[in-house]
Amino acid sequence: MTNINADKLSSARFAQATDAFVEVFTASVDFDQRMAHQDIEGSVAHAKMLCACGILTEQEREAIIVGLAQIGQEIINGDFVWSVKQEDVHMNIEARLTDLIGVAGKKLHTGRSRNDQVATDIRLYLRSETKQILAQLTRLQSAILNLAEQHADTIMPGFTHLQVAQPITFGHHLMAWFEMLNRDRERLQDCYKRINIMPLGAAALAGTSYPIDRQMTADLLGFSRPSANSLDSVSDRDFAIEFTAAGSLIMMHLSRFSEELILWSSAQFDFIEMPDAFCTGSSIMPQKKNPDVPELVRGKSGRITGHLVSLLMLMKSQPLAYNKDNQEDKEPLFDTADTLINCLRAYADMVPHIEAKKAAMYNAAKRGFATATDLADYLVRKGMAFRDAHEAVGLAVRLGLESQRDLSELSLSELQHFSALISDDVFAYLTLEGSVAARKHIGGTAPDTVRAAIQSARQNLLSAANEL
């Protein structure tokens, strides 16, 4: 019987041609072609292993490697012709290889399936993307450390409920950002361990009857080890979900940073000046300077969270082993990686040029009775129970509100009206400088403590950057 689908590599079983719409609907080549170089890398390693195991001859191996190198160059040059009829990146490359080298090209797929092939390609792709994301994280964390060092003494209000709470330093606030990103780094580095496991050799689902050497292939591709179970190998996308979950947390943190930068750059706060190169103007209001980069990053965080939910829903009802559903994993995964790299790059480029308005920050810290807790702590050290001290200071704050004065601006006699324990040494505790300097324990906002934290963070960051 004549094969009416002879131009398709996997069509011999079918008596009818694929419906034209279905052919386009089920094809993935439009988006999975971005894994072409990973596919070629995996195929080269597979060919070397097949030859070492006596399944391919040395001549066949060399023909395959030379042919794949030519295809890789064609793709780089933009000369490769992608065909929807071949469905995906794997079959397109194999078809072209067969055109170039003949029968040897048809032997490349021995001992493997598209199921383990695509799972390997995705892991190779994510391995590379994870390294790029970590590199951008390092750049951003380094920029934050440098800015924090410049402002270890710069006093600003710390907030809870977006209300002035206690005085802190801008450097201390920036180090909170650093710690968020540090957890992100640890999550990605841990995720990398599960990405770096090789499915190739699991074949369609049950392994292969050929005498292959999976450890050799894993070593050639730089994987830590071959996967342990063939069924799980081809159907597992936990590593992709975990990567996207880590990405969602990174974007959530960047969104929080963005919200603060947007608030701080407003006329109402006026804490910072955003660099012109990362802002835009208004089409109608000449005075406007819009913080577009932070706003866009804040908006993009929703995309990554959506991709995480999409991947979770994709996998939640799938029976073992591979299913066509998994074709839907790539577009959200690709977009997650692209978005993370671009957003981190934008922030790493922008942060070094943020200008802190020290006077505005300082004056804002003076306006909200930020040293009220310091006065309560002072009374406790004098022997008063904390709850009584809390009430006494609350009454002092009420006087300050009524007279529109900060606690440091009340007279000694006025303060002593609330407690006889108060003496003239109290004013050292009511200054913003005294408040931040007193918090000199690990994790505190005292300038010397912040500088020590920055020094330690630099050393840890350098060590972490060399782990992968």
SULZI-V872110 format. One record per residue. N is the residue number from 1. RES is the residue in three letters. OMEGA is omega in degrees with one decimal (NA if undefined). Layout:
# SULZI-V872110
((N | RES | OMEGA) (N | RES | OMEGA))
This chain:
# SULZI-V872110
((1 | MET | 179.7) (2 | THR | 176.8) (3 | ASN | -176.0) (4 | ILE | 177.2) (5 | ASN | -170.2) (6 | ALA | -179.7) (7 | ASP | 177.6) (8 | LYS | -174.0) (9 | LEU | -175.2) (10 | SER | -168.7) (11 | SER | -169.2) (12 | ALA | -176.8) (13 | ARG | -171.2) (14 | PHE | 179.6) (15 | ALA | 178.8) (16 | GLN | 176.2) (17 | ALA | 176.6) (18 | THR | 176.1) (19 | ASP | -174.4) (20 | ALA | 179.0) (21 | PHE | -179.8) (22 | VAL | 179.3) (23 | GLU | 178.8) (24 | VAL | -176.1) (25 | PHE | -175.8) (26 | THR | -178.4) (27 | ALA | 178.1) (28 | SER | -171.4) (29 | VAL | -179.5) (30 | ASP | -179.7) (31 | PHE | -177.2) (32 | ASP | 176.4) (33 | GLN | 178.0) (34 | ARG | 174.8) (35 | MET | -174.4) (36 | ALA | -176.5) (37 | HIS | 172.6) (38 | GLN | 179.4) (39 | ASP | 178.3) (40 | ILE | 179.0) (41 | GLU | 178.7) (42 | GLY | -179.7) (43 | SER | 177.2) (44 | VAL | 179.2) (45 | ALA | 179.9) (46 | HIS | 179.8) (47 | ALA | 178.6) (48 | LYS | 178.9) (49 | MET | 179.5) (50 | LEU | 179.0) (51 | CYS | -179.9) (52 | ALA | -179.7) (53 | CYS | 177.4) (54 | GLY | -178.4) (55 | ILE | 172.5) (56 | LEU | 172.3) (57 | THR | 177.6) (58 | GLU | 178.6) (59 | GLN | 178.0) (60 | GLU | 178.0) (61 | ARG | -177.4) (62 | GLU | 178.0) (63 | ALA | 179.0) (64 | ILE | -177.7) (65 | ILE | 178.7) (66 | VAL | 179.3) (67 | GLY | 178.7) (68 | LEU | 177.2) (69 | ALA | 178.4) (70 | GLN | 178.9) (71 | ILE | 177.8) (72 | GLY | 178.6) (73 | GLN | 176.2) (74 | GLU | 179.2) (75 | ILE | 178.3) (76 | ILE | -177.7) (77 | ASN | -177.7) (78 | GLY | -177.5) (79 | ASP | -176.7) (80 | PHE | -179.4) (81 | VAL | 179.5) (82 | TRP | -176.4) (83 | SER | 175.3) (84 | VAL | -179.9) (85 | LYS | 179.0) (86 | GLN | 167.7) (87 | GLU | -170.2) (88 | ASP | -177.7) (89 | VAL | -175.7) (90 | HIS | -176.1) (91 | MET | 175.6) (92 | ASN | -179.6) (93 | ILE | -179.9) (94 | GLU | 178.4) (95 | ALA | 179.0) (96 | ARG | 178.9) (97 | LEU | 179.0) (98 | THR | 175.0) (99 | ASP | -174.7) (100 | LEU | -169.7) (101 | ILE | 175.4) (102 | GLY | -170.5) (103 | VAL | -179.8) (104 | ALA | 178.3) (105 | GLY | 179.4) (106 | LYS | -178.6) (107 | LYS | -175.4) (108 | LEU | -173.6) (109 | HIS | 178.4) (110 | THR | 174.9) (111 | GLY | 176.5) (112 | ARG | 178.4) (113 | SER | 172.8) (114 | ARG | -178.5) (115 | ASN | 178.3) (116 | ASP | 179.2) (117 | GLN | -178.5) (118 | VAL | 177.9) (119 | ALA | 177.3) (120 | THR | 179.6) (121 | ASP | -178.9) (122 | ILE | -179.7) (123 | ARG | 176.0) (124 | LEU | 179.1) (125 | TYR | -177.0) (126 | LEU | 177.3) (127 | ARG | 179.0) (128 | SER | -178.8) (129 | GLU | 179.5) (130 | THR | 177.7) (131 | LYS | 178.4) (132 | GLN | 178.9) (133 | ILE | 178.1) (134 | LEU | 177.5) (135 | ALA | 177.5) (136 | GLN | 175.0) (137 | LEU | 178.9) (138 | THR | 178.3) (139 | ARG | -178.8) (140 | LEU | -180.0) (141 | GLN | 177.5) (142 | SER | 178.4) (143 | ALA | 178.6) (144 | ILE | 178.6) (145 | LEU | -179.9) (146 | ASN | 179.6) (147 | LEU | 178.9) (148 | ALA | 179.6) (149 | GLU | 178.3) (150 | GLN | -172.0) (151 | HIS | 177.4) (152 | ALA | -179.8) (153 | ASP | -174.5) (154 | THR | -174.8) (155 | ILE | 176.8) (156 | MET | 175.5) (157 | PRO | 167.0) (158 | GLY | -173.0) (159 | PHE | 157.4) (160 | THR | -175.0) (161 | HIS | -175.9) (162 | LEU | 173.7) (163 | GLN | 178.9) (164 | VAL | -176.0) (165 | ALA | 179.0) (166 | GLN | 178.0) (167 | PRO | 174.2) (168 | ILE | 172.6) (169 | THR | 177.4) (170 | PHE | 177.7) (171 | GLY | 178.9) (172 | HIS | 178.5) (173 | HIS | 179.1) (174 | LEU | 178.7) (175 | MET | 172.3) (176 | ALA | 174.3) (177 | TRP | -178.6) (178 | PHE | -178.2) (179 | GLU | 176.0) (180 | MET | -178.5) (181 | LEU | 178.2) (182 | ASN | 175.8) (183 | ARG | 176.9) (184 | ASP | 179.0) (185 | ARG | -178.2) (186 | GLU | 179.1) (187 | ARG | -180.0) (188 | LEU | 179.7) (189 | GLN | 177.2) (190 | ASP | 177.5) (191 | CYS | -179.3) (192 | TYR | -179.7) (193 | LYS | -179.0) (194 | ARG | 172.0) (195 | ILE | -169.0) (196 | ASN | 176.0) (197 | ILE | -169.2) (198 | MET | 176.5) (199 | PRO | -172.0) (200 | LEU | -175.0) (201 | GLY | 174.6) (202 | ALA | -179.2) (203 | ALA | -174.3) (204 | ALA | 178.0) (205 | LEU | -169.7) (206 | ALA | -172.2) (207 | GLY | -176.7) (208 | THR | 178.4) (209 | SER | 178.2) (210 | TYR | -177.8) (211 | PRO | -176.0) (212 | ILE | 177.9) (213 | ASP | -175.6) (214 | ARG | -179.9) (215 | GLN | 178.0) (216 | MET | 179.3) (217 | THR | 178.7) (218 | ALA | 179.3) (219 | ASP | -179.9) (220 | LEU | -177.3) (221 | LEU | 177.3) (222 | GLY | 175.9) (223 | PHE | -179.9) (224 | SER | 179.7) (225 | ARG | 171.1) (226 | PRO | 176.6) (227 | SER | -168.9) (228 | ALA | -175.4) (229 | ASN | -172.7) (230 | SER | 178.6) (231 | LEU | -179.4) (232 | ASP | -174.9) (233 | SER | -174.4) (234 | VAL | -175.9) (235 | SER | -176.9) (236 | ASP | 169.4) (237 | ARG | 177.4) (238 | ASP | -177.4) (239 | PHE | 178.6) (240 | ALA | 177.3) (241 | ILE | 179.6) (242 | GLU | 176.6) (243 | PHE | -178.6) (244 | THR | 175.6) (245 | ALA | 176.5) (246 | ALA | 177.3) (247 | GLY | 178.7) (248 | SER | 178.6) (249 | LEU | 175.5) (250 | ILE | -178.1) (251 | MET | 175.2) (252 | MET | 178.0) (253 | HIS | 178.0) (254 | LEU | 177.9) (255 | SER | 176.7) (256 | ARG | 176.3) (257 | PHE | -177.1) (258 | SER | -178.9) (259 | GLU | -179.8) (260 | GLU | 178.3) (261 | LEU | 179.6) (262 | ILE | 178.2) (263 | LEU | -175.4) (264 | TRP | -178.6) (265 | SER | 179.3) (266 | SER | 178.8) (267 | ALA | -178.2) (268 | GLN | 176.0) (269 | PHE | 178.7) (270 | ASP | -179.2) (271 | PHE | -174.9) (272 | ILE | 169.8) (273 | GLU | 177.7) (274 | MET | 178.0) (275 | PRO | -177.8) (276 | ASP | -174.8) (277 | ALA | -177.9) (278 | PHE | 179.0) (279 | CYS | 176.0) (280 | THR | 178.0) (281 | GLY | 179.3) (282 | SER | 178.3) (283 | SER | -176.1) (284 | ILE | -175.3) (285 | MET | -172.2) (286 | PRO | -174.6) (287 | GLN | -169.7) (288 | LYS | 170.5) (289 | LYS | -171.6) (290 | ASN | 179.8) (291 | PRO | -171.2) (292 | ASP | -177.5) (293 | VAL | 176.4) (294 | PRO | 180.0) (295 | GLU | -178.7) (296 | LEU | 176.8) (297 | VAL | 177.1) (298 | ARG | 179.3) (299 | GLY | -177.5) (300 | LYS | 179.7) (301 | SER | 179.2) (302 | GLY | 179.2) (303 | ARG | -175.1) (304 | ILE | 175.3) (305 | THR | 177.2) (306 | GLY | 178.2) (307 | HIS | 177.5) (308 | LEU | 179.0) (309 | VAL | 179.6) (310 | SER | -179.4) (311 | LEU | 176.7) (312 | LEU | 179.4) (313 | MET | 178.4) (314 | LEU | -172.1) (315 | MET | -164.3) (316 | LYS | -175.9) (317 | SER | -176.3) (318 | GLN | 171.2) (319 | PRO | 173.8) (320 | LEU | 6.7) (321 | ALA | -177.3) (322 | TYR | 174.7) (323 | ASN | -178.1) (324 | LYS | 176.1) (325 | ASP | -172.3) (326 | ASN | 173.3) (327 | GLN | -177.8) (328 | GLU | -179.3) (329 | ASP | -167.2) (330 | LYS | -176.5) (331 | GLU | 176.1) (332 | PRO | 179.9) (333 | LEU | 178.1) (334 | PHE | -178.0) (335 | ASP | 177.2) (336 | THR | -179.1) (337 | ALA | -179.3) (338 | ASP | -177.2) (339 | THR | 179.1) (340 | LEU | -178.3) (341 | ILE | -177.3) (342 | ASN | -178.6) (343 | CYS | 178.5) (344 | LEU | 177.8) (345 | ARG | -179.7) (346 | ALA | -179.7) (347 | TYR | 179.1) (348 | ALA | 177.9) (349 | ASP | -172.7) (350 | MET | -171.5) (351 | VAL | -178.5) (352 | PRO | -174.8) (353 | HIS | 175.8) (354 | ILE | -179.1) (355 | GLU | 178.0) (356 | ALA | 176.7) (357 | LYS | -169.4) (358 | LYS | -176.9) (359 | ALA | -179.9) (360 | ALA | 177.5) (361 | MET | -177.6) (362 | TYR | -179.1) (363 | ASN | 178.3) (364 | ALA | 178.8) (365 | ALA | 179.9) (366 | LYS | -171.0) (367 | ARG | -169.9) (368 | GLY | -178.9) (369 | PHE | -173.1) (370 | ALA | -178.1) (371 | THR | 179.9) (372 | ALA | 179.6) (373 | THR | 177.7) (374 | ASP | 177.6) (375 | LEU | 177.3) (376 | ALA | 178.6) (377 | ASP | 177.2) (378 | TYR | -179.5) (379 | LEU | 177.4) (380 | VAL | 178.6) (381 | ARG | 177.4) (382 | LYS | 176.0) (383 | GLY | -178.8) (384 | MET | 174.2) (385 | ALA | -173.4) (386 | PHE | -176.7) (387 | ARG | 176.4) (388 | ASP | 178.5) (389 | ALA | 178.8) (390 | HIS | -179.4) (391 | GLU | -179.1) (392 | ALA | 180.0) (393 | VAL | 176.8) (394 | GLY | 177.3) (395 | LEU | 177.6) (396 | ALA | 177.6) (397 | VAL | 178.6) (398 | ARG | 176.9) (399 | LEU | 178.7) (400 | GLY | 178.7) (401 | LEU | -177.6) (402 | GLU | -177.5) (403 | SER | 179.4) (404 | GLN | 177.3) (405 | ARG | 173.9) (406 | ASP | 178.8) (407 | LEU | -179.1) (408 | SER | -179.0) (409 | GLU | 175.1) (410 | LEU | -180.0) (411 | SER | 179.4) (412 | LEU | -178.8) (413 | SER | 177.5) (414 | GLU | 179.4) (415 | LEU | -179.8) (416 | GLN | 175.1) (417 | HIS | -178.0) (418 | PHE | 175.6) (419 | SER | 177.8) (420 | ALA | 179.6) (421 | LEU | -176.9) (422 | ILE | 176.7) (423 | SER | -171.9) (424 | ASP | 176.0) (425 | ASP | -175.4) (426 | VAL | -173.1) (427 | PHE | 175.1) (428 | ALA | -179.2) (429 | TYR | -176.7) (430 | LEU | 176.6) (431 | THR | 178.0) (432 | LEU | -179.5) (433 | GLU | 179.3) (434 | GLY | -179.9) (435 | SER | -177.2) (436 | VAL | -178.2) (437 | ALA | -177.7) (438 | ALA | -175.3) (439 | ARG | -170.8) (440 | LYS | 175.8) (441 | HIS | 177.7) (442 | ILE | -179.3) (443 | GLY | -179.1) (444 | GLY | -173.5) (445 | THR | 179.1) (446 | ALA | -176.3) (447 | PRO | -179.8) (448 | ASP | 178.1) (449 | THR | 178.1) (450 | VAL | 179.2) (451 | ARG | 178.2) (452 | ALA | 178.3) (453 | ALA | 179.3) (454 | ILE | -179.9) (455 | GLN | 178.8) (456 | SER | -179.0) (457 | ALA | 178.5) (458 | ARG | -180.0) (459 | GLN | 179.6) (460 | ASN | -179.9) (461 | LEU | 178.2) (462 | LEU | 178.8) (463 | SER | -178.4) (464 | ALA | -178.4) (465 | ALA | -177.9) (466 | ASN | -174.4) (467 | GLU | -176.6) (468 | LEU | NA))
